[in-house]
Amino acid sequence: MGNTINSFLAARKCEIRQKQIQELSMICKKKSNLHLIKYWGASNKIHADIYDHLAIQKIFNFLETVKNEYKVEVNLTVIFADTHALLNGYKAADFVPYFNEIKRLLEKQGCQFLMMSDVLSEELLKDQINSPWEFVENIILDTQIDDTHFKQGDSFEVLKNSALKHSYRLTHKSEYGSLGFQSKEQSVYAYIKLNLFEKKQIENKFKESIFLTYSSNEEGELICPNFLKLQIYTYQSGIRSRPWFMKN
C-alpha cells in the first residue's frame, strides 16, 4: 500500500514522500473519515481553462485513490484565497469570475468551498474590520518591518522569491499610489504577515485536517497550517506550477 499514493506526491525528496505516506497511513488507521483542505489562488486570469480542469481532476483522482487504498471516507474543502489576490494587486473584476467558474467545477464533484475572507471574518470583526479589502489595506499600509517575527534561512528565501514573483502591486506600484509596495521588503513581509494570520485561523477552524498543497516543503514550512502536508503534482508527474498562474 502507498505505491499508488506516491505517484501523486510532488515532494522532491523520496524520504519526505515516504514520511508523508507513513503519516497518512497512521491517520487512516485511527480515523474512518478524513477532511482535507486546499487553497485555490488567483491572478489576472478571468476564465478557467484546461489547466484548471486537469488540476481539479488530478485532485479528485488523488482523493479517490486515498479512499480506495485506506478504506476511508474523504472530504475536501477548497478555500479561495481572495485576500491573497487582493494583496498581490489583482482585481476582483478578474478573479471573482474565475473563482465562480472553479466553484462550478467543484460543485460537480460534490466539493465544499468557501472564501478565505469568510474564514477570517469573525476574527476581523473583533478588531472592527468589516471587509477583506480593509484588512489587506491595513497590512499594506503597515510599513513597520520587524525581522524578529520571521525565520531566516533557506525556507525564508524560497518564500521571499515566491512572494516577489507574483506581486503585481510591487511591479506596477505607480498604479496604486500609496497602496503600491514601495520596496521588495515591504511586499515580502506583507505577504508573510497575511499568511501567518491566515494560518492561525485555519488551524483553529479546521482542526485535525490534512493540508493539500502545491507549495514546496520549504515554502510550506513557514506559512502552511501545522497539519500533515501533502504536496501533489498539478496535473501530471513533474508539474508543480499553480494552475491559476498557468494559461493556455
N, C-alpha and C positions, 0 to 999 in steps of 0.2 A: 504494500500500500504506500502511496506517496509518489511513485514514479510519474503517474499521470498529473498529479498536482504540480510536481516540479516543472513540468513543461510550460506552465503558465507563469511561473515566478521569474521576476526580472532582476533580482539582486545579483550583482556581478560575481560575488564570491560564493563558491559552492557551499562553504561552511555556513554562510548566512542562510542560504536557501534550506539547507538541512535542518538548521535550528528552527526556522520558521515552520517547517513541516512537523517537527517534533512537538513544538508548542501547540500547533493547531490540532494535532492528534490527541494531545493531553486534554485540551479543552473539550474536544468532541467526546472523550470518554466520560467527562463529568456532566456534559450538557446535551440535551436532545434537541435544543433549539438555539441556533446561532443568530446573532444580529451583527451585521456588518454595516459600516458607514463608508461613504465615498464622497470626496469633494468633486464638484464639477465647476471649472472656471470659465472665463470668457475673455474675449479680446474684442477687436472690431469686426469680428465675424458675425454676420447677420443671420445666416441660414445654416442649418445642419447639413452636412454633406456626407460623402461616402466614408470619410474617416470617422465621423461620429457614429454612423451606423455600424461600422465594423468594430469600433471600440466598445459600443454597448453590447453587441453580440458576443464579443470576447468576454466581457464581464459576466454575462449570464451563462455562457458556456462554462466558465470557471465555477460559478455558484452551483450549477447542475452537477459538475464533477465532484465538488466537495460533498454535496448531498448524497450522491451515489456511493462514493468511496467510504464515507463515515456514517452513513445511515442516519443523518440528522436533518432537521428542517432548517432552512436557510432563508433569512430575511435581510433585505438590503434597504437602507435609507440613503438617498443621494442628497447632498447638501449643496445647493447652488451658491457659489462664492460671489454674491453681488457686491459685498463690501470690498473684496479684493479688486474686482473690476473697477469700482469707483476710485479706489486708491491709485490704481495704475493709470487712471485718466481716461478710461473707456466710457463711452456714452451709453446711458440707459436705453436710448433710442435704438442702439445697435444690439446690446446684449440681452435686453428683455425679449425681443422677438426670437433670438437664438435660444435662450433658455426655454421659451414656450414650445419650440419645436422639439427640443430634447425631452421636455416633460411628456409630450405626446408619444415619443418613442418609449419612454419608461413606463407609461401607463399601459402600453400593450403587453409589457412584461409583468404587470401587477406590482410594480415597484412603488415604494413610498418616497416622497421627496419634500423638501422644504427649503426656504431661503436662509442663508446664514444670518441675515438681518433679523429674521424671526427668531432664530435660536438666541440671539443676543438681546432681543428687545426687553425682556424682563429685567435683566441686569442694567441695561442702559437707562431704563425708566427710573431706576433708583437714583441715578445721577441727573435726572430731568433732561435726558437726551431723547428726543422724540422721533428721530429718523436716522436711518443708516448714513445718509449724507452728512448730517450734523456730526455724527460720530467720527466719520472719516475726515471731515474738515478739521475737527479738533486735533486729530493725530497729525495732520499735515501742518497745522499752524504751531504745534508744539515743537519748537526748534531746538529744545534742550536735548543734548545727546549725552547720555550717561553710560559710559562704557562698562560700568560695573554690573549692569543688567544683562550683559551679553557675553556669551562664551566666545573666546577667540580660538584660533586653530583651524584645522582643515575643514571641519563642518561649517564654521562661520564663513570661510572663504567661498565654499560651494554655494551657500545660501546667498551670500553677497552677490555673486555672479548671476544667480538666478533672478534675484530681485531687480538688478540693473537691466537685465536683458529685456524685460517686458514693461518697463516703466515709461509709458508714453508721456506721462506727466513730467518726467525728467528730460526726455529727449526733445519735447516740444513745449518747454516751460513758458515760453513767451506767450503761448495761447491762454495760459491760466493765470497770469499776473501773480498776485500774492499766494495763489494756491498751486503754483508750479514749484516743484522741488528745485531749490537753488544750488544744491550740491549732491553728489553721489552719496555722501554720508547721510544726508537728511533722508534721501529716498530709501536707503537700505534700512536705517533704523526705524523709519515709519512702518516699513513692511514687516519688520520683526516685531515691533510693538503690537501691530494689528494681529499678527499670528499668535503671539503669546497670550493675548487677551482671549482670542477665539479658542485657542487650545484649552484654556481653563474651563470655559463654558461648555465645550463639547464633552470634556471629561466628566463634568458634573451632570450633564443631561443624558449622556449615553453610556452609563457605567457598564463595564464588562463587555464592551463591544469589541469588534475586530476592525482594524482600520485598513481599508483597501486603498492603494495609492500608486501614482506614477512617479512619486518623488524618489530620489536616490536615498540610500541609507544615510548618507552624510547630511542631506537636506532635512530628512525626517527626524534626525537626532535632536534638532533644536525646536522644530515647530509642530511636528505631528503629535497628536494625543498619545498619552502613555498607555496605549493598548498594544496588543500584538499587531505589528505592521506587516502587511503582505504587499510587496511591490510586484505588480503584474505588468506584462507587456501590453502595449496599446492595442494592437490587433494581430501581430504575428511576432514570432521569436526575433529578438534583436531590436525591435522598435519600441522605444521608451518615451517618445515625444507625446506631449499632451494634445489630445485631438482638437481642443478649442484653439490651438495655435497652428493647426495644420489646415491647409486649403488645397482643393484640387483645381 
